[in-house]
Structure formats: C-alpha cells, structure tokens
Amino acid sequence: MNSVASRKRDRFGWVKGYLHISPSILGFCIFVAYPLVMSVYYALTKWDGYNKPEYVGFDNFNYLFTVDPVFWKALRITFYYVLINVPASLIGGLLLAMLLNKNLPGIKFFRTAFYLPTVLPMIATLTLWKFIYQPQYGLANRVLHLFGADPVNWLSDERLALFSVIIAGLWQIGGGMIIFLSGLQSIPQDLYEASSMDGAKGWAVFRNVTLPLIAPILFLQLILGIIGAFQSFAQVQVMTGGGPNYATELLNFKIYSDVFGSKMFGYGIAEVWILFLIIMFFTLITFRFSNQFVHYENDNR
Amino acid sequence: MKTEYSAPAVRIAGPSRRKAQPVNIIRMAVLLIGTVAMLYPLLWVITIALKGNNDIFTTTPQWLPTEFHFENFVKGTKEIHFWQMFKNSVFISILSTIGQVASSIVVGYGLSRLRFPGRKLWFSSFIGSMMLPGFVGLVPVFHLFSQLGWYNTWLPLIVPSYLGNPAFTFLFIQFLSTIPKSFDEAAKMDGAGDTQILWRILVPMSLPVVVTMIIFAFNGSWNQYLEPLIYLVDQDKWTLSVALASFASNWTTQWNYFMAADLIYMLPLLIIFFFGQKYFMQGLGSVNSAGLK
C-alpha cells in the first residue's frame, strides 16, 4: 500500500471517527462530566435553584446526619426495600425461568403470560396496583375475603406499606425471568446429558451445571438490580407519596421532594452523593464477592 | 444469517422425560396459579373499565360486569383531555425514538468500524457512564436546561435522545461484531462511503437489533415519568404518564373512567410488543449468543 495515501486516509479517519462519536461525546460532557463536577460544588452550597448558590461548607452533610429527622429512616427503608426486593426478584425470576424452560404443554402461553405485565407502562401498573390495594373495593382485599381473612389497609398501614409496594413490583418479575430464560437456553444440552450419565440429579445438576453457566447473567442482574432498586422512585411517588409516616420514604424519593418540593437544591445534591457512595459501595462488594463464584467460560482456556 | 441466532429446536425436557410425570403436574399447577396471579389484575382492570358507576362499589364482590359500559372509554378520555396528552406522548416518543436509535447507530459504527486514537477510552467512558446513578446528573442538568429556557417545554425530553444512548450503542456494537468486515470492504471496493456502508448494508443486516432498539426506545420514552414530571408545568403539555399518575389520586370515585383511560395508555406498548416480539427476542438473544424461542 502506498504510504502517503494510507497516511492521508488515517488523518481523514481520525476526523471521521470523532465525527461519528461526537453525539456521545457531547452527551458524555453534558450528562456525566458537567454534572459530576458541578454537583461536588453544589453539595457544599445552600441553593434554591434560582438565586446564586451560597457556599456553606459541610453544613448540608452535618444537618443530614445529625438533625434531619427523616434521613436515617429513609436510609433504613431504602435498605429494607433493596434487601427484600432484589433477592426476591432475582431468585423468583430464576426459578420461574427454570420452570418455563421445560417442554410443557402450552409453554409459550405461560411465557407470554408471565412476561406480559413487564410490557405495560410503569405508571399504568402502579396506578393499577393503587386501586388493587384500595381498602374497601380493591382486588387485594376481595381476594383476602375469598379466603375468609379480614380486610387490610395495604398502603396506609405503616407496617404493611413498604411490603405492599414490593409485592406490586414483583408483578413485573417477568423482566428478569426472560433474561434468565435466554441464558438457560444457551446452555448446551450435552452438558445435561453428561451429568445425568454420571448419575447427577436435581440439586446436583443445578449446582454443578446450571448455576456456574448462568452465573455471569445472575451477577449482571444482581448489579443492575441493586443499582435500580436503590434508585426506585415512581413506585413510591405514585402509590404512597412516601407515607404513611415516612414508612415508604425511599432515599431517592426524599431527594426528589427535597429538591423539587422544598427547593433545597444544594441539600438534595448532598443526599445524592450519599446515595451514589452507597450504590458504589454495594457494586464494588458485589464485584469482589462475584470473583469467588462467577467463572466466565473464557477463563478456563 | 438467520440460523446464527436461532436456538436449538429441541428443548430440554428434564433429565428423564418419561419418569417425571408427577413432577410435571406440579410444575403445571404452579405455572397455572402464577398465570392467574399475573393475568387477573389485568382482567380486573378491564372489567372495572366496563362497569357502570354504581357497580364498582357493590359490597358483595361482583367479578364480572352485568352490562358493558363502553361509553366509559369516551367519558374517561374526555374528562382529562386524554387525547391531547396522548398526542403529546406519541409526538415526544417518536422523536425521541428516532433520536436514540439513529445516534446510537452512528456512534456504534464509529466505535466498532472506524480506527482512530482514543477509541477505546471513549468506548469505556460511554459504557462506564451507564453505572452512574441517574440522580447525580438530574439536578445540574435540570438547572442547565432551565437556564437555556427549556423549562416547561418538551426540549429536555427530546433533545438529549439525539446524543446517543450508551446501552443501545453497546447493543449495536455487539451485533456489528458478528458481521464480518469483508462486507464493508466489498462495499468500499464498489465505491461506497461510510454512510452508505452503514445505512445500506449494516443496518439492514442488523434488523433484529435495530427493531429491539426501537422497541426499547419507544418503551422507555412512553414510560418516562421523572423528567416530564419535573420539566412540564402546563397540563396541556403533560405526557400521559404524568397525567395518569396525577389523576389516579384525584379520581378515587370514578375508577371505571380511570381504568378505561389507563387501558388506552397501555395499548401502544401492548401492540408493539405483540408485533415486535419475534424480532425482539432475536435481538435480545444476540447479546446472549442464543436467541429465545
């Protein structure tokens, strides 16, 4: 190849490459770099989002940890939510995928039925569940009535509200299920045959064949699940408004109300940083932990 | 091309197909109960949407409507100016879908097919940015857009779509890596430029993943709640998500109207899902090296 021509093309390629990725570079600057830099500063200010931010040092964090009556409760509620929600939807989704991976009659119908709720717009499902939980005429209490149980104040009972929100979320378990299912289907059939020839059954097959092979998917779902659950917002905003008595006050919802409700922009951003650090912490722990049991296929070669 | 994505036709029937009959009966039972739990809430909404004003509040549970009140759909949609917001949502979603898919395709092509310094660094930056919690960006970006005079307009919901979507870019790159570069080279020999190679050759070959992106993008935009909630003030600019969430609190006495409106809000996504299902499963499968059947 002619070296002058190739150099010319390379120089042109440089421009061309950057032209192609320029939308994402711009997006990265506006939605990642700029906010990251600015929010460090904003977190240290008293700011209503309208007038000039006023530098106050660590006052926001101080108030957050020592004065704010809701912060610690919101933190606790958020942890409960993540701790119940993530394992329930992961394990539930996996079990469901294993059930739906069998060749049963009508299996396509079942798969569609379980996937259907995840197709619906989130606000539609949340408002729908709000009515399902309606104390007098809602579906949930009517089902309880069928079993002879007393009606329950699903969303306005402090002890039940968070649980009810989580249950409503599990209606969309099909989203995780479909990803596990595609993972299960990519497992080569001969591995199952080999293990059954070795006399492996049930749990042993799952433990030694299925689990190691879907571990990467499980791990990815775990990370995404944790990140997503920590950031849940609409569930609470639409169904409970954080109540009763802050029983469903997820941290993300508190941030939203502090920023856009009380116009405490600086304070809200300080809270965002706490949330960010928590998410980072759990993501890193999960990564560390995963090294012990996730083995990618390529590692062995 | 097609065979590459399809899963093996024979599925696992368990280690021992003949012995496990009782187990299969238990499986069927669990699936049936689960299916009822999944589908019943939806059927319940449909029945409520068809019930008369007084039938909703009968104390003895009445599972099926005695008469069908289709006029609920008309009344429900009239009272909240539903169709205005439906149009808003459609307009925003279509523009935002075009933006996300087109920009992600262009960026994906640049990152996977063109060679230039800093390529790997940008790639990891874009992918890494997906890990950043949404709220970190939200407040500064909200302030920025307000300064630009975009508060109470649709611009914050549409313009960012044209700046690439890291997840879609990644999806497209993954798919492009399964298409041999010899296709590009052959086209280049025939005098095709990058634009032609991308849109005339690679995009048509990537149809499953492009359709997947379209479905995801439309879904995401139709679902979008937080952004319209914080940016849009005037009711006639609202999207359906904001409108329905707001009316769910006010309409406690007229569920039948609300449910009727809610059902129409669900409809576009249901239609897209049922028509795009085949492509969608293939496109999703391409990430996973095996398609779903």
Interface residues (C-beta under 8 A of the other chain):
Chain A: D10 G13 W14 K16 G17 Y18 L19 H20 I21 P23 S24 I25 L26 G27 F28 I30 F31 V32 Y34 P35 L36 M38 S39 Y42 G49 L96 L99 L100 N101 K102 N103 L104 P105 F109 F110 A113 F114 L116 P117 V119 L120 P121 M122 I123 A124 L126 T127 L128 W129 K130 F131 I132 Q134 Q136 Y137 L139 R142 H145 W171 G174 I178 I179 L181 S182 G183 Q185 S186 Q189 Y192 S195 S196 K201 V205 I217 I227 F230 Q231 F233 A234 Q237 V238 N252 I255 Y256 V259 F260 F265 G268 I269 V272 W273 L275 F276 I279 T283
Chain B: A7 P8 V10 R11 I12 A13 G14 P15 S16 N24 R27 M28 V30 L31 G34 T35 M38 L39 Y40 P41 L42 W44 V45 I48 I56 F57 P61 S103 V106 V107 Y109 G110 L111 L114 R115 F116 P117 R119 W122 S125 F126 S129 M131 L132 P133 G134 F135 V136 G137 L138 V139 P140 V141 F142 H143 L144 S146 P160 Y162 L163 G164 P166 T169 D194 W222 N223 Y225 L226 L229 I230 L240 S241 L244 A245 A248 T252 W255 F258 M259 D262 Y265 M266 L269 L270 F273 M281 L284 G285 N288 S289 A290 G291 L292 K293
